[in-house]
């Protein structure tokens, strides 16, 4: 079985909800538990054997690239996909990275830079997408800020609508993805990922699983404080990104 050796970290957002912290610091460089938020992901991916990592950047891109460089300090190869003017959104950013060769035309692990989790990426490294499968999503129990959830699961398949009494869960911002999901987009044009996922769900091409690991979307000053308190109280000895 071939293993997944590449990942993409989505890091082009402005982090407006974390201002004024993010007025002069890119959101991925905001410190969590003593190191930049994005570094937790980079180290955890490296520990799982995923060493080719593409990062899209837009807001304060120079600061982000200067801080992380080519990834040598973390034992990985960082490939930068810079979106000059306005961010291309999630799917548009993925499409540009593929079109410019920053991301190889093969399945990859996709991670939102603004989440923090104790999930071990090695569980995804050997994940194999089926012939007609376009993505495998990780979901979590709904946090208070997304109580309605995003997607339901029925027999392993993700759906936008809950089936019968099935609960909806929140997308954790972590997935295994096929480049084919973004086929047909136009380079340079913004495009969101959610509509593409929902279209593919209607064709039964998206699977999902619920994870029980610690997870937080570091989207507001309150949640930034929450994750720092969690790390302070529980430690991170078992975290692959520590």
C-alpha positions, -999 to +999 in steps of 0.1 A: +000+000+000+014+034-010+016+059+018+007+096+017+039+117+019+025+152+012+002+176+029-012+210+024-017+235+053-042+263+045-027+295+059-038+324+037-065+339+059-063+373+076-074+361+110-097+391+115-114+376+146-080+375+164-072+412+158-053+431+170-030+401+174-031+394+137-027+430+124+011+425+124+014+387+129+001+362+105-025+340+122-005+308+118+024+324+137+002+333+167+018+315+197+001+285+212+018+268+241+051+284+234+054+279+197+035+292+166+002+275+159+013+262+125+045+246+139+024+221+158+011+208+125+044+208+108+061+188+135+032+164+139+032+158+101+069+152+101+066+128+130+041+109+109+065+107+079+048+134+059+077+156+048+065+174+017+043+202+030+027+229+008+016+261+026-006+287+009+001+322+021-014+357+014-018+380+044+016+389+057+030+361+035+066+375+038+066+372+076+053+337+074+079+326+049+107+343+067+098+326+099+094+291+086+118+292+056+122+260+036+113+237+065+149+225+071+147+234+108+117+210+112+130+182+090+105+188+062+104+204+027+081+234+027+067+245-006+051+280-007+021+288-028+017+326-025-016+342-033-007+378-040-037+401-037-068+384-022-068+349-008-082+323-033-102+306-005-098+270+003-105+252-030-089+280-051-058+278-030-055+240-034-061+244-072-033+269-076-009+248-056-016+218-079-014+239-111+019+254-101+034+220-091+038+230-054+015+201-047+019+168-066-010+152-084-016+126-058-037+123-026-027+146+002-035+154+038-052+188+041-051+207+074-065+241+084-037+260+101-060+276+126-070+244+145-050+228+173-055+191+180-038+162+197-048+140+167-019+118+154-015+122+116+001+088+113-035+074+114-040+091+080-006+084+064-017+049+052-052+060+043-061+049+007-088+066-012-111+044-032-114+047-070-143+070-070-136+085-036-127+122-035-121+129+002-121+114+037-131+139+064-124+140+101-153+152+122-156+161+159-184+164+184-199+199+180-182+227+199-204+254+214-196+278+186-209+253+160-237+236+178-256+227+147-227+208+132-216+205+095-221+170+082-237+137+092-224+102+086-244+073+073-226+039+068-193+057+066-205+082+040-206+120+047-238+139+039-250+174+044-283+163+057-287+140+088-303+107+080-332+098+103-319+105+139-282+107+129-264+136+145-244+161+125-208+167+135-183+195+130-156+193+103-123+193+121-104+209+092-084+178+086-089+154+057-073+132+030-081+146-003-079+137-040-067+164-064-097+155-085-120+172-061-110+206-075-109+196-111-126+222-133-117+253-113-101+283-129-066+293-117-066+327-100-103+327-092-114+323-055-134+291-048-146+276-015-142+240-006-175+234+011-197+235-021-174+210-039-176+187-009-214+189-008-216+182-045-194+151-041-214+140-011-245+138-033-226+113-055-215+093-024-178+102-030-170+115+005-164+094+035-160+106+071-152+094+106-156+110+141-124+115+161-124+119+199-090+137+202-087+171+218-095+198+192-101+235+192-106+261+164-082+289+175-104+316+160-110+341+188-089+355+217-112+335+240-104+302+223-067+311+221-068+315+259-087+282+262-061+262+243-032+277+262-050+269+295-055+233+282-018+229+274-008+245+307-031+221+327-026+189+307+009+191+292+017+180+257+040+150+264+020+128+240+016+154+213+035+146+181+040+183+175+054+193+208 
